[in-house]
Amino acid sequence: MRTTSIVGLSGLLILLVAAAVFYFRDTTGPQIALTPGAGPVSAQRHLQLQVEDPGSGLKSLGVTLVQQGKSIPLLARTYERGTLVQSESLSLPKGEIKDGPVEINVTATDRSIFPFGAGNVSQQVFTFEFDSRAPVISVLSTAHNLNRGGAGLIVYTLSEEAESTGVTIGELFFPGYRQPSGAYACLFAFPWNMTMNQFTPKLMAVDRAGNERQAGFYYHLNNRNFRERKIEVGQSFLETKAPEFEELAPQAQSPLDAFLQVNREVREQNRQKLIEIGASTAPVPLWEGAFLRQSKAATLALFADHRSYYHEGQEVDKQTHLGIDLASVAQAPVEAANSGTVVFADYLGIYGLCVIIDHGMGLQSLYGHLSRIAVQQGEQVSKGQIVGNTGATGMAGGDHLHFEVLLGGLSVYPLEWWDGDWITNNVTSKLQLAPGK
């Protein structure tokens, strides 16, 4: 009898322990995360809310906005059993909120039986500054004269700090950069492959709350025609370049196939890489005065030459040459066109051994087909400093320098930047509208 009682008590104790473990296995409320978690907000930009309860799972969620004692429900959800993580997008109602401080209260409940079957509750309050006004844009510069394929500069002020600002042209975006005075300066391009009718630039600014404003500005366009060129792709060239092209296009079935793959696919990959590199730029000008042209070098090819490639009398490809080819003697020293920071110094597909120098505000210069690189990434260089030697690496049939000027990775007309008068009239004089403090 005594043994039976002991066994019974032991069993009861085990049940009590098991019940306690089950009851207390989840005593923590759901985790709440809101992005952004503070700062300015508006009805233009959604907030991203994530709730998580890996223990017993989520049961319900409620979100309320409070301003000056007034409560506005934003969200109410009940979740199915087994929901451990849930993301929600919160939109703030237009017209119901005044500019100024607001609170967003989040309450999340899980499916735990603790305490007494009610579930664990988490509450969190997030404080924001509601802002419904888009930045006011005031253009300071006046004459914006652009040549097709060339560049322009606009200087302007904003009524508040921008999260993003610059000039949009179709799908292209050229960022504006805040200068020490507080004004913004933006270098932008009239792309070589865009007609005058297609060119419709807009100046835009988005504030930290997500409010956006666009503004037009006065400009004048000059058309420019580009040359048509016929390029013969001979067997000797293909055999000479075969080892290099095979490395770039290992799946190609013949030297011609390798050339075509490099000329098309690798070229496009390289252009995308230039856009990526273009984002690595200083917010202020690093250059001074006119850019140097390589001394005693003859011009072999011009900017935006439209090339038709022929092999054994048949047209095999069409591409546009974006840059200027210069040649003097084999392995001639290559000078930095202006002062700046080296942002790339390596092999780059069709450009072969290549150096790219950042001159600030998205403006960069490229030196391709080198036989030797004399600088390294991150190095500060001065105008006229030797950055390498000419060569025939990449898509080059002979020793020369391929020189490009880039804006945000988009190739623009280099001759403008060799012209001191053009720089003074179109760039330097406008930058004086946004002087340093």
C-alpha positions as CSV (number, residue, x, y, z in Angstrom):
1,M,0.0,0.0,0.0
2,R,2.8,2.3,1.0
3,T,4.6,1.5,-2.3
4,T,1.5,2.2,-4.3
5,S,1.2,5.6,-2.6
6,I,4.8,6.5,-3.4
7,V,4.4,5.5,-7.0
8,G,1.2,7.6,-7.2
9,L,2.9,10.6,-5.7
10,S,5.8,10.2,-8.0
11,G,3.5,10.1,-11.0
12,L,1.6,13.2,-9.8
13,L,4.9,15.0,-9.3
14,I,6.0,14.1,-12.8
15,L,2.7,15.4,-14.2
16,L,3.0,18.6,-12.2
17,V,6.5,19.2,-13.5
18,A,5.5,18.5,-17.1
19,A,2.5,20.8,-16.8
20,A,4.8,23.5,-15.3
21,V,7.3,23.1,-18.1
22,F,4.5,23.3,-20.7
23,Y,2.9,26.4,-19.0
24,F,6.2,28.3,-18.6
25,R,7.8,27.1,-21.9
26,D,7.0,30.5,-23.6
27,T,6.9,33.5,-21.3
28,T,8.4,36.0,-23.7
29,G,6.3,38.2,-26.0
30,P,6.8,38.6,-29.8
31,Q,9.8,40.6,-31.1
32,I,8.8,43.8,-32.9
33,A,11.0,45.6,-35.5
34,L,9.9,48.7,-37.5
35,T,12.0,50.2,-40.4
36,P,12.7,53.0,-40.2
37,G,12.5,53.1,-36.4
38,A,12.6,56.9,-36.0
39,G,13.1,60.2,-38.0
40,P,11.0,61.9,-40.6
41,V,8.1,60.0,-42.3
42,S,5.4,60.9,-44.8
43,A,2.4,59.3,-46.5
44,Q,4.6,58.8,-49.6
45,R,6.7,56.1,-48.1
46,H,5.6,52.8,-46.4
47,L,7.0,51.6,-43.1
48,Q,8.1,48.0,-42.9
49,L,7.0,46.2,-39.8
50,Q,8.2,42.7,-38.8
51,V,6.9,40.7,-35.8
52,E,8.3,37.3,-34.8
53,D,7.6,34.7,-32.1
54,P,9.6,31.5,-32.6
55,G,8.1,29.9,-29.4
56,S,4.3,29.6,-29.6
57,G,3.7,31.6,-32.8
58,L,1.9,34.9,-33.5
59,K,-1.8,35.4,-32.6
60,S,-2.7,39.0,-33.3
61,L,-1.2,42.4,-34.2
62,G,-2.5,45.9,-33.8
63,V,-1.0,49.2,-34.9
64,T,-2.2,52.7,-34.0
65,L,-1.0,56.2,-34.8
66,V,-1.3,58.8,-32.1
67,Q,-1.0,62.6,-32.6
68,Q,-2.1,65.2,-30.1
69,G,-4.4,62.8,-28.3
70,K,-6.1,61.6,-31.5
71,S,-5.7,57.8,-32.4
72,I,-5.9,56.5,-35.9
73,P,-5.9,52.7,-36.4
74,L,-3.4,51.6,-39.0
75,L,-3.5,47.9,-38.9
76,A,-5.3,45.0,-37.2
77,R,-4.4,41.3,-37.9
78,T,-5.2,37.9,-36.6
79,Y,-2.8,35.1,-37.6
80,E,-3.3,31.4,-38.2
81,R,-1.7,28.9,-35.9
82,G,1.9,28.2,-36.8
83,T,2.7,31.7,-38.0
84,L,6.1,32.4,-36.5
85,V,7.2,35.4,-38.6
86,Q,5.1,38.0,-40.4
87,S,6.0,41.2,-42.3
88,E,3.5,44.0,-42.8
89,S,3.6,47.2,-44.8
90,L,2.2,50.3,-43.0
91,S,0.9,53.2,-45.0
92,L,0.2,56.5,-43.3
93,P,-3.2,58.1,-44.2
94,K,-3.0,61.2,-46.4
95,G,-4.8,64.3,-45.0
96,E,-5.4,62.9,-41.5
97,I,-2.1,63.7,-40.0
98,K,-0.5,67.2,-39.4
99,D,3.1,68.0,-39.8
100,G,4.9,67.4,-36.5
101,P,5.6,64.6,-33.9
102,V,3.6,61.4,-34.1
103,E,3.7,58.1,-32.3
104,I,3.1,54.7,-33.7
105,N,2.0,52.1,-31.1
106,V,2.5,48.4,-31.9
107,T,0.9,45.6,-29.9
108,A,1.6,42.0,-30.7
109,T,0.3,38.9,-28.9
110,D,1.4,35.3,-29.2
111,R,-0.4,32.0,-28.7
112,S,1.3,31.0,-25.4
113,I,-0.9,29.6,-22.6
114,F,1.0,31.9,-20.3
115,P,-0.3,33.8,-18.4
116,F,-3.6,31.9,-17.9
117,G,-4.2,31.4,-21.6
118,A,-4.0,35.1,-22.5
119,G,-0.7,34.9,-24.4
120,N,2.3,37.1,-24.0
121,V,1.9,40.7,-25.1
122,S,4.6,43.0,-26.5
123,Q,4.1,46.7,-26.8
124,Q,6.4,49.2,-28.4
125,V,6.1,52.9,-29.2
126,F,8.0,54.5,-32.1
127,T,8.4,58.3,-32.3
128,F,8.6,60.0,-35.7
129,E,8.3,63.5,-37.2
130,F,5.6,63.6,-39.9
131,D,6.6,65.7,-42.9
132,S,4.2,66.3,-45.8
133,R,6.1,69.0,-47.7
134,A,8.4,68.2,-50.6
135,P,11.7,70.1,-50.9
136,V,11.6,73.5,-52.7
137,I,14.1,73.6,-55.5
138,S,15.7,77.0,-56.5
139,V,17.9,76.9,-59.6
140,L,20.9,79.3,-59.3
141,S,22.6,78.7,-62.6
142,T,21.1,80.2,-65.8
143,A,22.5,79.2,-69.2
144,H,22.7,75.4,-69.6
145,N,24.1,74.8,-73.1
146,L,24.7,71.2,-74.1
147,N,26.1,69.6,-77.2
148,R,24.9,66.1,-78.1
149,G,27.2,63.7,-76.4
150,G,28.5,66.4,-74.1
151,A,28.0,67.6,-70.5
152,G,26.4,70.4,-68.5
153,L,26.3,71.6,-65.0
154,I,23.4,72.9,-62.9
155,V,23.7,74.6,-59.5
156,Y,20.7,74.8,-57.2
157,T,19.5,75.0,-53.6
158,L,17.0,73.0,-51.6
159,S,14.8,74.1,-48.7
160,E,15.9,71.0,-46.7
161,E,18.4,68.2,-46.7
162,A,17.9,65.7,-49.5
163,E,18.1,61.9,-49.3
164,S,18.4,61.9,-53.1
165,T,18.7,64.7,-55.7
166,G,20.0,65.2,-59.2
167,V,19.0,65.3,-62.8
168,T,16.9,62.6,-64.4
169,I,16.9,62.0,-68.2
170,G,14.6,59.2,-69.1
171,E,15.9,56.2,-67.1
172,L,19.3,57.9,-66.5
173,F,20.0,59.6,-63.2
174,F,22.9,62.0,-62.5
175,P,23.3,62.7,-58.7
176,G,23.7,66.2,-57.4
177,Y,26.3,66.8,-54.7
178,R,26.0,69.1,-51.8
179,Q,28.9,71.7,-51.7
180,P,30.4,73.2,-48.6
181,S,28.2,76.3,-49.0
182,G,25.1,74.2,-48.8
183,A,24.1,74.5,-52.5
184,Y,24.0,71.5,-54.8
185,A,25.9,71.0,-58.0
186,C,25.1,68.3,-60.6
187,L,27.1,67.4,-63.7
188,F,24.8,65.7,-66.3
189,A,25.0,64.6,-69.9
190,F,23.1,64.9,-73.2
191,P,23.7,61.3,-74.1
192,W,25.3,60.6,-77.5
193,N,22.6,58.1,-78.4
194,M,19.6,60.4,-77.6
195,T,17.9,62.7,-80.1
196,M,17.1,66.3,-79.3
197,N,13.4,65.4,-79.0
198,Q,14.1,62.6,-76.5
199,F,16.2,64.9,-74.2
200,T,13.8,66.1,-71.4
201,P,15.8,66.6,-68.2
202,K,14.1,67.1,-64.9
203,L,15.7,68.3,-61.6
204,M,14.4,66.2,-58.7
205,A,14.8,66.0,-55.0
206,V,13.5,63.5,-52.4
207,D,13.7,64.4,-48.7
208,R,14.4,62.1,-45.8
209,A,10.6,61.5,-45.4
210,G,10.2,60.4,-49.0
211,N,8.5,63.5,-50.4
212,E,9.6,64.2,-54.0
213,R,9.6,67.3,-56.1
214,Q,10.6,67.7,-59.8
215,A,11.4,71.0,-61.5
216,G,12.3,71.9,-65.1
217,F,15.0,74.3,-66.0
218,Y,16.0,76.2,-69.1
219,Y,18.6,74.7,-71.5
220,H,19.7,74.9,-75.1
221,L,20.8,71.9,-77.2
222,N,23.2,71.7,-80.1
223,N,23.1,68.7,-82.3
224,R,26.2,66.8,-83.3
225,N,26.6,64.2,-86.0
226,F,29.0,61.2,-85.5
227,R,31.0,59.4,-88.1
228,E,30.3,56.0,-89.7
229,R,33.4,53.8,-89.9
230,K,34.1,50.4,-91.4
231,I,36.4,48.1,-89.5
232,E,38.0,45.1,-91.1
233,V,38.4,42.2,-88.7
234,G,41.2,40.3,-90.4
235,Q,42.4,36.7,-89.7
236,S,45.8,38.0,-88.5
237,F,44.1,40.2,-85.9
238,L,41.9,37.3,-84.7
239,E,44.9,34.9,-84.4
240,T,46.9,37.6,-82.5
241,K,44.1,38.3,-80.1
242,A,42.9,34.7,-79.8
243,P,44.7,33.8,-76.4
244,E,43.3,37.0,-74.8
245,F,39.8,36.6,-76.3
246,E,39.6,32.9,-75.4
247,E,40.2,33.8,-71.7
248,L,37.3,36.4,-71.9
249,A,35.0,34.0,-73.9
250,P,36.0,30.4,-73.0
251,Q,32.9,28.9,-74.5
252,A,33.5,30.4,-78.0
253,Q,33.9,27.8,-80.8
254,S,36.2,29.9,-83.0
255,P,38.4,33.0,-82.9
256,L,35.7,34.9,-84.7
257,D,33.0,33.7,-82.2
258,A,35.3,34.8,-79.4
259,F,35.8,38.2,-80.9
260,L,32.0,38.7,-81.4
261,Q,31.3,37.6,-77.8
262,V,33.9,40.0,-76.4
263,N,32.7,42.8,-78.7
264,R,29.1,42.4,-77.6
265,E,28.6,40.7,-74.3
266,V,31.9,41.6,-72.6
267,R,31.6,45.2,-73.9
268,E,28.2,45.5,-72.2
269,Q,29.5,43.9,-69.0
270,N,32.3,46.5,-69.0
271,R,29.9,49.4,-69.5
272,Q,27.8,48.2,-66.5
273,K,31.1,48.0,-64.5
274,L,31.8,51.6,-65.4
275,I,28.5,52.7,-64.0
276,E,29.3,50.8,-60.8
277,I,32.7,52.4,-60.6
278,G,31.1,55.8,-61.3
279,A,29.3,55.7,-58.0
280,S,32.8,55.8,-56.2
281,T,33.2,59.6,-56.5
282,A,34.1,62.6,-54.3
283,P,31.2,65.1,-53.7
284,V,33.4,68.1,-54.6
285,P,35.6,68.8,-57.6
286,L,39.1,67.3,-57.4
287,W,40.2,68.7,-60.8
288,E,41.4,72.1,-61.7
289,G,41.3,73.8,-65.2
290,A,41.5,72.1,-68.5
291,F,42.2,68.4,-68.9
292,L,45.5,67.4,-70.5
293,R,45.6,65.8,-73.9
294,Q,48.4,63.2,-74.4
295,S,51.3,65.2,-75.9
296,K,52.4,64.5,-79.4
297,A,49.8,61.9,-80.0
298,A,47.9,61.5,-83.2
299,T,44.1,60.9,-83.2
300,L,43.2,57.4,-84.5
301,A,39.5,57.3,-83.7
302,L,36.9,59.7,-82.5
303,F,34.2,59.8,-79.8
304,A,30.9,58.0,-80.8
305,D,32.3,56.6,-84.1
306,H,29.6,54.2,-85.4
307,R,31.5,51.1,-86.4
308,S,30.5,48.3,-88.7
309,Y,32.7,45.3,-88.4
310,Y,33.5,43.2,-91.5
311,H,35.1,39.7,-91.8
312,E,35.9,38.3,-95.2
313,G,33.6,40.8,-96.8
314,Q,30.6,40.1,-94.6
315,E,29.3,42.5,-91.9
316,V,29.4,40.6,-88.6
317,D,28.7,43.3,-85.9
318,K,27.9,46.9,-85.1
319,Q,29.2,48.9,-82.1
320,T,29.8,52.5,-81.1
321,H,33.3,53.5,-80.1
322,L,33.0,55.6,-76.9
323,G,36.2,57.5,-76.4
324,I,39.2,58.8,-78.4
325,D,42.1,56.7,-79.5
326,L,45.5,58.4,-79.4
327,A,48.9,57.0,-80.5
328,S,52.5,58.3,-80.7
329,V,55.2,55.7,-80.1
330,A,54.9,52.2,-78.6
331,Q,54.6,52.0,-74.8
332,A,54.5,55.8,-74.6
333,P,54.0,57.2,-71.0
334,V,50.4,58.1,-70.2
335,E,49.7,61.2,-68.2
336,A,46.8,61.7,-65.8
337,A,44.5,64.2,-67.5
338,N,43.8,66.0,-64.2
339,S,44.1,65.5,-60.5
340,G,42.0,63.0,-58.6
341,T,41.9,59.6,-57.0
342,V,42.5,56.3,-58.7
343,V,39.3,54.2,-58.4
344,F,40.3,51.4,-60.7
345,A,43.7,50.0,-61.8
346,D,43.3,46.5,-63.2
347,Y,42.3,44.4,-66.3
348,L,38.9,45.3,-67.7
349,G,37.7,43.3,-70.6
350,I,37.7,45.3,-73.9
351,Y,39.8,48.0,-72.2
352,G,42.6,45.6,-71.3
353,L,44.9,47.0,-68.6
354,C,43.0,50.0,-67.5
355,V,43.2,53.0,-65.1
356,I,40.2,55.1,-64.0
357,I,40.7,58.4,-62.1
358,D,37.9,60.0,-60.2
359,H,37.8,63.8,-60.4
360,G,34.8,64.3,-58.2
361,M,31.0,64.8,-58.7
362,G,30.8,61.7,-60.9
363,L,33.4,63.0,-63.4
364,Q,36.1,60.3,-64.2
365,S,38.7,59.7,-66.9
366,L,39.6,56.3,-68.3
367,Y,42.9,55.1,-69.8
368,G,42.6,51.8,-71.7
369,H,44.8,49.3,-73.6
370,L,47.8,49.9,-71.3
371,S,50.9,47.7,-71.4
372,R,51.8,48.7,-67.8
373,I,49.9,50.3,-64.8
374,A,52.0,52.6,-62.7
375,V,49.4,53.5,-60.0
376,Q,47.2,51.6,-57.6
377,Q,43.6,51.9,-56.5
378,G,43.1,54.6,-53.8
379,E,46.2,56.6,-54.8
380,Q,46.0,60.4,-55.2
381,V,47.4,61.6,-58.5
382,S,48.2,65.0,-59.8
383,K,47.7,66.4,-63.3
384,G,50.4,65.2,-65.6
385,Q,51.5,62.3,-63.3
386,I,52.4,59.1,-65.2
387,V,49.7,56.4,-64.6
388,G,51.0,53.8,-67.1
389,N,52.2,53.2,-70.6
390,T,50.3,52.7,-73.9
391,G,49.8,49.1,-75.2
392,A,47.6,46.8,-77.1
393,T,45.7,44.9,-74.4
394,G,42.0,44.3,-74.7
395,M,40.1,45.2,-77.9
396,A,43.1,46.8,-79.5
397,G,44.7,46.0,-82.8
398,G,47.8,48.1,-82.2
399,D,49.6,50.1,-79.5
400,H,47.6,53.2,-78.5
401,L,45.7,54.9,-75.7
402,H,42.0,54.7,-75.5
403,F,40.9,57.8,-73.5
404,E,37.4,58.3,-72.2
405,V,35.7,60.9,-70.0
406,L,32.8,59.5,-68.0
407,L,29.9,61.0,-66.0
408,G,28.4,58.5,-63.6
409,G,29.9,55.8,-65.9
410,L,28.3,57.3,-69.1
411,S,30.9,58.2,-71.7
412,V,30.8,61.9,-72.7
413,Y,32.6,64.0,-75.3
414,P,36.3,64.3,-74.2
415,L,37.1,67.4,-76.4
416,E,35.0,69.6,-74.1
417,W,37.2,68.8,-71.1
418,W,40.4,69.6,-73.1
419,D,39.0,73.0,-73.8
420,G,39.8,75.5,-71.1
421,D,37.3,78.1,-72.4
422,W,34.5,75.5,-72.4
423,I,35.2,74.5,-68.8
424,T,35.3,78.1,-67.7
425,N,32.0,79.0,-69.3
426,N,30.1,75.9,-68.6
427,V,31.5,74.5,-65.3
428,T,33.9,76.7,-63.3
429,S,31.8,79.9,-63.5
430,K,28.8,78.0,-62.3
431,L,30.6,76.3,-59.5
432,Q,31.4,79.9,-58.2
433,L,27.6,80.1,-57.4
434,A,28.2,77.4,-54.8
435,P,31.5,78.5,-53.2
436,G,33.1,76.8,-50.2
437,K,32.6,78.4,-46.8
